[in-house]
Amino acid sequence: MTWLRAFGEVVRSGLKIEETRLEPLLALRAAAGVAIVVGPTLWLVSPAYAASAALGAYSAGGATFQRSWRPRKVIALGAGAGLALSTFVGYLAAGRLVTFLPLLAVWAFAAGMAWAVGSTAGIVAATTVGSMLVTITLPTSVGRALEHAGVIALGGVTQAVLILLFPIRRWGAHRDALADALAAVADYARRLRHDPTAPFDPEPLMTARDAAAVTPSQARTRPPVLHGPRGLAERIRPVVAALADPDVGAPAEGPGRDRARELLDAAADVLDAAARSIRRGTPVEVRPGTMDVVRIDEEHEVLEGPARQAAERLVELLGEALEIACCGARGRTPTPPGPAGAQFLVRPTMFRLLPVVVGAVRRELRLDSPVFRHAVRLAAVATLGYLIAARLPLGHGYWAPIASVMVMRPDFHRTYARAVARLAGTLAGVALATGMVRALGPDAHVSGALAVVSAGLSYTLNRTGYAYSQCFTAAYVVFLLGMGGQAWEQTVPERVVLTLLGGVLAMLAYVVFPAWETPRLPSRLADWLAANGRYAAAVLRNYAEPSREHHADMRRALLESREARAAWQEAYDRARQEPVRPRGLTSREAREAQEALKGFGRAAMLMESHVPRADSRVVPEAERFAEALETDTAKAAVAVREHRNPDWGRVEEALHAWEEAAGNGSPVVRREAELQKRALEDLATAVSRTPLERDVGSAREEQRVRATLAAEGNGSGPAHRGG
């Protein structure tokens, strides 16, 4: 992708309106927190203290809108404490560049490294850098700095108290995550009716698992309905895939296929009903006639063999899903499936989180880490922006580094999109605020009221797009400065110019010190291949020797495979948006390799759906094939990283020996093993090239890019897909 096309994508993304559900009650509560601290401090103390209080309350309220599975009041308290600390420490070093600039650089670097913990930690940490830049201009002594820090912390405490007193849809995010997982499996079942090999994105299941991890105190107060259905969604997914697949399930045509379609449609209805029940906390309502379909008639059932086994297993699992949803709606505690002692996934408490944070940061302290490079960029841009703005004949020079810090993200696309969105939102916001100030006059109390209204609108539009939320954030800042006696003739031009400067610095920083994902694609693909190989081998070992230990190994390997796939998908999506030439993998090769590995993982999933119980007949040939599969995929992963052709010699030998073995084991398992070998061959075809083919492929890739750009220039031709 060229820079011109990449920038066009950036502009469209930055100004895009996200279709999401608004949460006006949450926005009203957060805006009330801002009003509660601004009003009394403005009336009883001074506009300067009111500005500090507004900063703490507004930032703490905004932090509670970030995606996190921890209690919102804890996030508000943490944000308020971080803002207060950065304010006080910043004041102690303020006054001399020789002390303040090193502190700013270290603090900004630490804020950038906070992305190693997660996006919420990174965003909240960035706000503390902004707090340090703003509030060092307010106090006049150490005592006053402590007072301002206390007022800022009070804003966070106020937001936390409001969350405690007025809980809005407690556990709502957790309910949504679980309901989304069930709805995703329901949608998958419907698509399988028409396309037996339809793909499935495991992201909703991964999100539901992340949401299911709770602290011991949370586990005591978690609604009963959130205990069991996630595991059911995990188990239903391979069963519906096995039922629909014509190779190992229902026949491609005839009464068996019609019966499979009926069951899949009924399963989708049941799962959707369970999802609605969990999301809303209401009784389960299933469409009339659905339950008649979800029954296995011993005499007249048309499905046979593995297809019938899958149908019986599906009916059993759907019954469990309905039972759990019904129990949760009535307030009774359902019995979660699985062994005792595995009642919930443990999330570390805030006090035990420190070793986890230190370990995550330590893993990212390397030059090729996107998080580390982001932290370096953040530190450099914050200090450089502060120096440049301090030399300009403008007031409020802190706006330039604040704009840079708030728009910068570890990846290219989001950094550029947010820079464009912030500039557009700032222009609209200051224009709106300027018109209102000129019409209503510069009264401090009126400005304070307008600041609270702007904060509420910013919260409301928080998830509809950064540009639209930033519009009211800019208006909020203008009203806040007006409350402190700053004339709009001074603030508006400064705000626009310095925001533009900060955005440009953020963009240039990524050009000078980028963290492109395009060169990392072979490594991400190799990680996914190796993880898929371990998962497939773990499934096969359950056929060779069914045991609880092998089942646990299979579950761990599945989770590792999903994490590797998510890492690949994130890198692949970012690479497609980067203005970088393909390195190691062209866009076509990456796309074909991705489809091949999806097919390989799907074959392992189909095999998982028929894993025998401990008392079932074993398949000894599966152990040899598992060893060959794990060995070859591990070596192939190394080959992909080193741009060499993968080899599946051991897999072919093991499969050939399986075919010649007496009895041939289970024909269904052997057929699924053949599907895995076919997927691996497709992967080899996608990534294997001779030196001549590699040169020709690169030339053809560049030729396709030029042809696409020429077609876009005259308005004809298809859009180029891929980077």
C-alpha positions in Angstrom: 0.0 0.0 0.0 1.4 3.4 -0.9 1.5 6.4 1.5 -1.2 8.2 -0.4 -3.6 5.4 -0.3 -2.7 4.6 3.4 -3.4 8.3 4.3 -6.8 8.1 2.5 -7.7 5.0 4.6 -6.5 6.9 7.7 -8.8 9.9 7.0 -11.8 7.6 6.4 -11.1 5.6 9.6 -10.5 8.7 11.7 -13.8 10.3 10.6 -15.9 7.1 10.6 -19.0 6.9 12.8 -18.9 3.7 14.8 -22.3 1.9 15.0 -22.5 1.2 18.7 -25.1 1.3 21.4 -25.1 4.6 23.3 -25.0 4.5 27.1 -26.6 7.8 28.2 -27.1 6.8 31.8 -23.4 6.0 32.2 -22.6 9.3 30.6 -25.0 11.2 32.9 -23.5 9.6 36.0 -19.9 10.5 34.9 -21.0 14.1 34.0 -22.7 14.4 37.4 -19.3 13.5 39.0 -17.7 16.4 37.1 -20.5 18.7 38.2 -20.3 17.6 41.9 -16.6 18.6 42.2 -16.6 21.6 39.9 -19.6 23.4 41.4 -18.6 23.5 45.1 -14.9 24.2 44.3 -15.9 27.1 42.0 -18.3 28.5 44.6 -16.2 27.9 47.7 -12.6 28.2 46.6 -11.4 29.5 43.2 -11.5 28.8 39.4 -8.0 27.4 39.6 -9.0 24.7 42.1 -12.2 24.1 40.1 -10.1 23.4 37.0 -8.0 20.9 38.9 -11.1 19.2 40.3 -12.6 19.1 36.8 -9.5 17.6 35.4 -9.5 14.8 37.9 -13.2 14.0 37.7 -13.3 14.2 33.9 -10.3 12.0 33.3 -11.4 9.5 36.0 -14.9 9.4 34.4 -13.4 8.8 31.0 -11.2 6.0 32.3 -14.3 4.1 33.4 -15.5 3.9 29.8 -12.4 2.0 28.7 -12.8 -1.7 28.2 -11.9 -3.6 31.4 -13.3 -6.5 33.4 -12.4 -5.0 36.7 -14.9 -3.0 38.8 -15.3 0.5 37.4 -14.9 2.1 40.8 -11.4 0.6 41.0 -10.5 2.1 37.7 -11.8 5.5 38.7 -9.8 5.4 41.9 -6.7 4.3 40.1 -7.0 7.0 37.5 -7.5 9.7 40.1 -4.5 8.5 42.1 -2.3 8.4 39.0 -3.4 11.9 38.0 -2.7 13.3 41.5 0.7 11.7 41.7 1.8 13.0 38.3 0.6 16.4 39.2 2.6 16.6 42.4 5.7 15.0 41.0 5.5 17.3 38.0 5.3 20.4 40.1 8.3 19.3 42.2 10.4 19.2 39.0 8.8 22.2 37.3 10.5 25.6 36.9 13.7 24.3 35.4 14.0 22.4 32.1 17.0 20.5 33.3 14.8 18.8 35.9 11.4 18.8 34.3 12.4 17.4 30.9 14.0 14.2 32.2 11.0 13.6 34.4 8.6 14.1 31.5 10.7 11.8 29.3 10.8 9.0 32.0 7.1 9.4 32.8 6.1 9.3 29.2 8.3 6.3 28.6 6.6 4.5 31.5 3.2 5.5 30.2 4.1 4.0 26.8 5.3 0.7 28.4 1.9 0.5 30.2 0.6 -0.8 26.9 2.3 -4.1 27.8 -0.4 -4.6 30.4 -3.3 -3.7 28.1 -5.0 -0.9 26.2 -6.8 0.4 29.3 -3.6 0.8 31.3 -1.9 2.5 28.3 -4.7 5.0 27.8 -5.1 5.9 31.5 -1.3 6.2 31.8 -1.3 8.7 28.9 -3.8 10.9 30.7 -1.4 11.2 33.6 1.2 12.7 31.3 -1.3 15.2 30.2 -2.1 16.0 33.8 1.6 16.6 34.5 1.8 19.0 31.6 -1.3 21.0 32.5 -1.4 21.3 36.3 2.2 22.4 36.8 1.1 25.8 35.6 -1.5 26.1 38.4 0.2 25.8 41.8 2.6 28.4 43.3 4.1 26.4 46.2 4.6 22.8 47.4 1.6 23.2 49.7 -0.6 24.4 46.9 0.7 21.6 44.7 -0.4 19.1 47.4 -3.8 20.8 47.5 -4.3 20.6 43.8 -3.2 16.9 43.8 -5.7 16.2 46.5 -8.5 18.0 44.6 -7.6 15.9 41.5 -7.7 12.7 43.5 -11.1 13.9 45.0 -12.4 13.8 41.4 -11.5 10.2 41.1 -13.0 9.4 44.5 -16.2 11.2 43.5 -16.6 9.1 40.4 -16.0 5.9 42.4 -18.6 6.9 45.0 -21.2 7.6 42.3 -20.5 4.2 40.7 -20.9 2.5 44.1 -24.1 4.4 45.0 -25.7 4.3 41.5 -24.7 1.0 39.8 -25.9 0.9 36.3 -26.2 -2.6 34.8 -23.7 -4.3 37.1 -21.9 -7.1 35.4 -23.4 -5.7 32.1 -20.1 -6.0 30.2 -19.6 -9.6 31.4 -23.2 -10.5 30.4 -22.6 -8.9 27.0 -19.4 -10.9 26.5 -21.0 -14.2 27.3 -24.1 -13.4 25.3 -22.0 -12.4 22.3 -20.1 -15.8 22.5 -23.4 -17.7 22.4 -24.8 -15.5 19.6 -21.5 -16.0 17.6 -22.0 -19.8 17.8 -25.7 -19.4 16.9 -24.6 -17.4 13.8 -22.0 -20.0 13.0 -24.7 -22.7 13.1 -26.9 -20.8 10.7 -24.1 -20.2 8.3 -23.2 -23.9 8.4 -26.7 -24.7 7.0 -25.7 -23.2 3.7 -21.9 -23.5 3.8 -20.7 -26.7 5.6 -17.1 -25.3 5.7 -18.0 -21.7 6.9 -15.3 -20.0 8.9 -15.6 -19.1 12.6 -13.9 -16.2 14.3 -13.0 -17.3 17.9 -12.6 -13.8 19.1 -16.1 -13.7 20.9 -15.1 -16.9 22.7 -11.7 -15.4 23.7 -13.4 -12.3 25.0 -15.9 -14.3 27.0 -13.0 -16.3 28.5 -11.3 -13.1 29.4 -14.5 -11.7 31.0 -14.9 -15.0 33.0 -11.7 -14.5 34.9 -12.6 -12.9 38.2 -11.0 -12.2 41.6 -12.2 -14.3 44.5 -14.3 -11.4 45.8 -15.9 -10.9 42.4 -16.6 -14.7 42.2 -18.8 -14.4 45.4 -21.0 -11.7 43.9 -21.1 -12.8 40.2 -24.6 -13.6 38.9 -25.3 -17.3 38.8 -26.0 -17.3 35.1 -22.4 -16.2 34.3 -20.9 -19.4 35.7 -21.6 -22.1 33.1 -22.7 -21.2 29.5 -19.2 -20.1 28.3 -17.9 -23.7 28.5 -21.0 -24.9 26.7 -20.4 -22.5 23.8 -16.9 -23.8 23.5 -18.2 -27.4 23.3 -21.1 -26.7 21.0 -18.9 -25.1 18.3 -17.0 -28.2 17.2 -20.2 -30.4 17.4 -22.2 -28.2 15.0 -19.2 -28.1 12.7 -18.9 -31.9 12.8 -22.6 -32.3 12.1 -22.5 -30.0 9.1 -19.3 -31.3 7.5 -20.0 -33.7 4.6 -16.7 -35.5 5.1 -17.3 -36.6 8.7 -20.9 -35.7 9.4 -24.2 -35.5 7.6 -24.2 -36.5 3.9 -23.9 -33.8 1.3 -27.4 -34.4 -0.1 -30.6 -36.2 0.8 -32.7 -36.6 4.0 -29.7 -36.7 6.2 -28.6 -33.2 5.0 -32.1 -31.9 5.5 -32.2 -33.2 9.0 -28.8 -31.6 9.8 -30.1 -28.3 8.5 -33.1 -28.6 10.8 -30.9 -29.3 13.8 -28.5 -26.5 13.0 -31.4 -24.0 12.7 -32.9 -25.2 15.9 -29.6 -25.0 17.7 -29.2 -21.4 16.5 -32.6 -20.5 17.9 -31.9 -22.1 21.3 -28.5 -20.3 21.5 -30.0 -17.0 20.5 -32.7 -17.4 23.2 -30.1 -18.2 25.8 -28.0 -15.2 24.7 -31.0 -12.9 25.1 -31.9 -14.3 28.5 -28.3 -13.8 29.7 -28.0 -10.3 28.3 -31.3 -9.0 29.7 -31.7 -11.2 32.8 -35.1 -12.4 31.6 -36.6 -15.9 31.2 -35.7 -18.0 28.1 -38.1 -17.7 25.3 -37.6 -20.3 22.5 -39.5 -20.2 19.2 -42.5 -22.6 19.2 -41.7 -25.8 17.5 -37.9 -25.6 18.0 -37.9 -28.0 20.9 -39.8 -30.6 18.8 -36.9 -30.5 16.3 -34.2 -30.8 19.0 -35.1 -34.4 19.8 -33.6 -37.7 18.6 -36.2 -40.2 17.5 -34.7 -43.7 18.1 -36.8 -45.4 15.4 -37.1 -42.8 12.7 -33.9 -40.8 13.0 -32.3 -40.5 9.5 -28.8 -39.6 10.7 -26.4 -42.5 11.1 -22.9 -43.1 12.3 -20.7 -40.1 13.3 -23.5 -37.7 12.2 -26.0 -39.3 14.6 -23.4 -39.2 17.4 -22.9 -35.4 16.7 -26.6 -34.9 16.7 -27.1 -36.7 20.0 -24.3 -34.7 21.5 -25.7 -31.4 20.2 -29.1 -32.1 21.7 -27.5 -32.9 25.1 -25.5 -29.7 25.1 -28.5 -27.5 24.1 -30.4 -29.0 27.0 -27.6 -27.9 29.3 -27.6 -24.4 27.8 -31.4 -24.0 28.4 -31.1 -25.3 31.9 -28.3 -22.9 32.9 -30.1 -19.9 31.3 -33.4 -20.8 33.0 -31.7 -21.3 36.4 -29.9 -17.9 36.0 -33.1 -16.1 35.2 -34.8 -17.5 38.3 -31.9 -16.6 40.5 -30.8 -20.2 41.3 -27.2 -21.2 41.0 -26.6 -23.6 38.1 -24.0 -26.3 38.5 -21.2 -25.5 36.2 -19.7 -28.3 34.1 -16.2 -29.5 34.8 -14.4 -30.8 37.8 -14.8 -29.4 41.3 -12.3 -26.7 42.1 -12.5 -25.3 38.6 -15.4 -23.1 39.4 -13.9 -19.9 38.0 -10.9 -18.5 36.3 -8.8 -16.6 38.7 -7.8 -13.0 38.0 -5.1 -11.4 40.3 -6.3 -8.8 42.7 -5.0 -5.2 42.5 -2.4 -6.0 45.3 -1.2 -9.1 43.5 -1.1 -7.4 40.1 2.3 -5.9 40.5 4.4 -9.0 39.7 2.2 -9.6 36.6 2.7 -6.0 35.4 6.5 -6.2 36.0 6.7 -9.5 34.1 4.6 -8.1 31.2 6.8 -5.0 30.9 10.0 -7.0 31.2 8.9 -9.1 28.2 8.5 -6.0 26.1 11.8 -4.5 26.9 13.4 -5.3 23.6 14.2 -3.2 20.5 11.8 -5.1 18.1 8.8 -4.8 20.5 6.1 -2.5 19.2 5.3 -1.5 22.8 8.9 -0.6 23.5 9.2 1.4 20.3 5.9 3.2 21.2 7.3 4.1 24.6 10.5 5.6 23.0 8.4 7.6 20.5 6.1 8.8 23.3 9.0 10.0 25.5 10.8 11.7 22.5 7.6 13.4 21.2 6.5 14.6 24.6 9.8 16.3 25.4 10.3 17.7 21.9 6.8 19.0 21.7 7.1 20.7 25.1 10.4 22.3 24.0 9.0 23.5 20.6 5.8 24.9 22.1 7.7 26.7 24.9 9.7 28.6 22.2 6.6 29.7 20.3 4.9 33.0 21.0 1.8 31.3 22.2 0.3 30.5 25.6 -0.7 27.1 26.8 2.2 25.4 25.1 1.3 22.1 26.8 -1.4 21.5 24.3 1.1 20.4 21.7 2.6 17.5 23.7 -0.8 16.6 25.1 -2.2 16.2 21.6 0.8 14.0 20.7 0.5 11.8 23.8 -3.2 11.3 23.5 -3.2 10.3 19.8 -0.2 8.1 19.8 -0.7 4.3 19.7 1.7 1.4 19.2 0.5 0.9 15.6 0.7 3.1 12.5 -3.0 3.1 11.5 -4.5 4.1 14.8 -1.9 6.8 15.5 -2.6 8.5 12.2 -6.3 8.0 12.3 -6.5 9.5 15.8 -4.3 12.5 14.8 -6.7 13.3 11.9 -9.7 12.8 14.2 -8.3 15.0 16.9 -7.6 17.9 14.6 -11.0 17.6 13.0 -12.7 17.3 16.4 -10.7 20.2 17.8 -11.6 22.5 14.9 -15.3 21.7 15.3 -15.2 21.9 19.1 -13.5 25.2 19.4 -15.7 26.7 16.8 -18.8 25.5 18.7 -17.4 26.7 22.1 -16.3 30.1 20.6 -19.8 30.8 19.3 -21.4 29.9 22.6 -19.0 32.0 24.6 -19.5 35.0 22.4 -23.3 34.6 22.6 -23.5 34.0 26.4 -20.6 36.0 27.7 -17.5 35.0 29.8 -19.3 34.4 33.1 -17.4 31.8 35.2 -20.5 30.0 36.4 -22.0 29.8 32.9 -18.7 28.5 31.6 -18.6 25.9 34.3 -22.1 24.7 33.5 -21.2 24.5 29.8 -18.1 22.5 30.6 -20.2 20.0 32.5 -22.6 19.7 29.6 -19.7 19.3 27.1 -18.2 16.6 29.3 -21.5 14.7 29.3 -21.8 14.9 25.5 -18.2 13.7 25.2 -18.9 10.7 27.4 -22.1 9.9 25.4 -20.2 9.9 22.1 -17.2 8.1 23.5 -17.7 5.0 21.5 -19.1 6.5 18.3 -15.8 7.7 17.0 -12.8 9.6 18.4 -13.4 12.7 16.3 -17.0 13.2 17.6 -16.0 12.7 21.2 -13.0 15.0 20.8 -15.3 17.7 19.4 -17.0 18.1 22.8 -13.7 17.5 24.7 -12.2 20.5 22.9 -15.3 22.5 23.8 -15.0 21.3 27.4 -11.4 22.6 27.6 -12.3 26.0 26.1 -15.2 26.4 28.6 -12.9 25.3 31.4 -10.3 27.9 30.5 -13.0 30.5 30.1 -14.1 29.6 33.7 -10.6 30.5 34.8 -10.7 33.9 33.0 -9.0 33.1 29.7 -10.5 35.0 26.8 -11.6 33.0 23.8 -9.4 35.2 21.5 -6.4 33.8 23.2 -7.4 30.1 23.7 -9.0 29.3 20.3 -6.1 30.1 17.9 -3.6 28.6 20.4 -5.6 25.4 20.7 -5.9 24.9 17.0 -2.2 25.6 16.1 -0.8 23.6 18.9 -3.1 20.6 18.3 -1.9 20.6 14.7 1.7 20.8 15.8 1.2 17.9 18.2 -0.5 15.7 15.6 2.2 16.4 13.1 4.9 15.4 15.6 3.1 12.2 16.4 2.9 11.3 12.7 6.5 12.1 12.1 7.6 10.1 15.1 6.1 6.9 13.5 7.9 7.6 10.2 11.3 8.1 12.0 11.0 5.2 14.4 8.2 2.8 13.1 7.1 -0.6 14.3 5.9 -2.1 11.1 4.0 -5.4 11.3 4.7 -6.3 7.7 8.2 -7.8 8.3 6.8 -9.7 11.3 4.2 -11.6 9.3 6.4 -14.7 8.7 7.2 -15.0 12.4 3.5 -14.6 13.4 2.5 -17.2 10.8 5.2 -19.6 12.2 3.9 -19.2 15.7 0.3 -19.9 14.6 1.5 -23.0 12.6 3.4 -24.4 15.6 0.5 -23.8 18.0 -1.9 -25.4 15.6 0.4 -28.4 15.4 0.5 -28.8 19.1 -3.3 -28.5 19.3 -3.8 -31.1 16.6 -1.3 -33.5 18.2 -3.0 -33.1 21.6 -6.4 -34.0 20.1 -4.9 -37.1 18.5 -3.4 -38.2 21.8 -6.9 -38.3 23.2 -7.7 -40.9 20.7 -4.6 -43.0 21.4 -5.1 -42.8 25.2 -8.2 -41.0 26.5 -7.4 -39.5 29.9 -8.0 -36.4 32.0 -4.4 -35.3 31.6 -4.6 -35.5 27.8 -7.9 -33.7 27.8 -6.3 -30.9 29.9 -3.4 -30.8 27.5 -5.8 -30.5 24.6 -7.6 -27.6 26.3 -4.3 -25.7 26.9 -3.1 -26.3 23.4 -6.4 -25.0 22.0 -6.1 -21.7 24.0 -2.5 -21.3 22.8 -3.6 -21.8 19.2 -6.3 -19.2 19.6 -3.9 -16.7 21.1 -1.4 -17.3 18.2 -4.2 -16.9 15.7 -5.3 -13.7 17.3 -1.7 -12.4 17.2 -1.5 -13.3 13.5 -4.8 -11.7 12.7 -3.9 -8.5 14.4 -0.5 -8.3 12.7 -2.1 -9.2 9.3 -4.8 -6.5 9.6 -2.2 -3.9 10.6 0.1 -4.9 7.8 -2.6 -4.5 5.2 -3.0 -0.8 6.3 0.8 0.0 6.3 2.5 1.8 3.5 5.2 -0.8 3.4 6.2 -3.2 0.6 5.6 -6.9 1.5 8.7 -8.6 3.0 8.9 -12.3 3.2 5.2 -12.8 2.4 3.3 -11.1 -0.3 -0.4 -10.2 0.3 -1.5 -13.1 -1.8 0.7 -15.6 0.0 -0.3 -14.3 3.4 -4.0 -14.6 2.5 -3.6 -18.2 1.1 -1.4 -19.3 4.1 -4.1 -17.9 6.4 -6.8 -19.9 4.7 -4.7 -23.0 4.8 -4.0 -22.7 8.6 -7.7 -22.0 9.2 -8.5 -25.3 7.4 -5.8 -27.1 9.5 -7.3 -25.8 12.7 -10.8 -26.6 11.5 -9.8 -30.2 10.9 -8.4 -30.5 14.4 -11.6 -29.0 15.7 -13.7 -31.6 13.9 -11.5 -34.3 15.4 -12.0 -32.8 18.8 -15.8 -33.1 18.5 -15.5 -37.0 18.4 -12.9 -37.3 21.1 -13.7 -40.7 22.9 -14.5 -41.0 26.5 -12.2 -42.9 28.9 -14.1 -46.2 28.4 -14.2 -45.9 24.6 -12.2 -47.8 22.0 -8.8 -46.3 21.5 -7.0 -45.7 18.2 -3.3 -46.6 18.7 -2.3 -45.3 15.3 -3.2 -41.8 16.3 -0.1 -41.5 18.7 2.4 -42.0 15.8 0.5 -39.5 13.6 0.4 -37.0 16.6 4.2 -37.3 17.0 4.8 -36.8 13.3 2.4 -33.9 13.1 3.9 -32.1 16.1 7.5 -32.6 14.9 6.9 -31.6 11.3 4.9 -28.4 12.2 7.6 -27.3 14.7 10.3 -27.7 12.0 8.1 -26.1 9.4 7.6 -23.1 11.7 11.4 -22.6 11.7 11.4 -23.0 8.0 8.7 -20.3 7.5 10.7 -17.9 9.7 13.8 -18.5 7.7 11.9 -18.3 4.4 12.6 -21.9 3.5 10.1 -24.5 2.1 8.3 -26.6 4.7 8.5 -30.4 4.5 5.8 -32.9 5.7 7.8 -36.1 5.2 7.0 -37.6 8.7 3.3 -36.8 8.4 3.1 -38.6 5.0 4.9 -41.6 6.4 2.7 -41.8 9.5 -0.5 -41.4 7.5 0.7 -44.1 5.0 1.5 -46.5 7.9 -2.0 -45.7 9.4 -3.7 -46.7 6.1 -1.8 -50.0 6.0 -2.4 -50.9 9.6 -4.6 -53.9 10.4 -8.1 -52.7 11.0 -7.2 -49.1 10.0 -8.4 -47.8 13.4 -11.4 -45.4 13.2 -12.2 -44.4 9.6 -13.6 -41.1 10.8 -10.4 -40.2 12.6 -8.3 -41.2 9.7 -10.4 -39.1 7.4 -9.9 -36.1 9.6 -6.2 -36.8 9.6 -6.3 -36.7 5.8 -8.0 -33.3 6.0 -5.2 -32.1 8.2 -2.5 -33.3 5.7 -4.4 -31.7 2.8 -4.4 -28.3 4.7 -0.7 -28.6 5.4 -0.1 -29.2 1.7 -2.1 -26.1 0.9 0.1 -24.2 3.3 3.3 -25.4 1.7 1.9 -24.4 -1.7 1.2 -20.9 -0.4 4.6 -20.2 1.1 7.0 -22.4 -0.9 8.8 -20.7 -3.8 12.0 -21.1 -5.7 14.4 -18.1 -5.9 13.1 -17.4 -9.4 9.5 -17.6 -8.3 10.3 -15.3 -5.4 11.7 -12.6 -7.7 8.8 -13.0 -10.2 6.3 -12.9 -7.3 7.7 -9.6 -6.0 7.6 -8.1 -9.4 4.1 -9.2 -10.0 3.0 -7.8 -6.6 4.5 -4.4 -7.5 2.8 -4.6 -10.9 -0.6 -5.3 -9.4 -0.2 -2.3 -7.0 0.7 0.0 -9.9 -2.2 -1.3 -12.0 -4.6 -0.8 -9.1 -3.4 2.8 -8.5 -3.8 3.6 -12.2 -7.3 2.1 -12.1 -8.2 4.1 -9.0 -6.9 7.2 -10.7 -9.3 7.1 -13.6 -12.2 5.7 -11.5 -12.2 2.2 -12.9 -11.1 -1.2 -11.9 -11.5 -3.1 -8.7 -10.0 -1.9 -5.4 -6.7 -3.4 -4.4 -7.1 -5.7 -1.5 -4.2 -6.4 0.8 -1.0 -4.5 1.6 
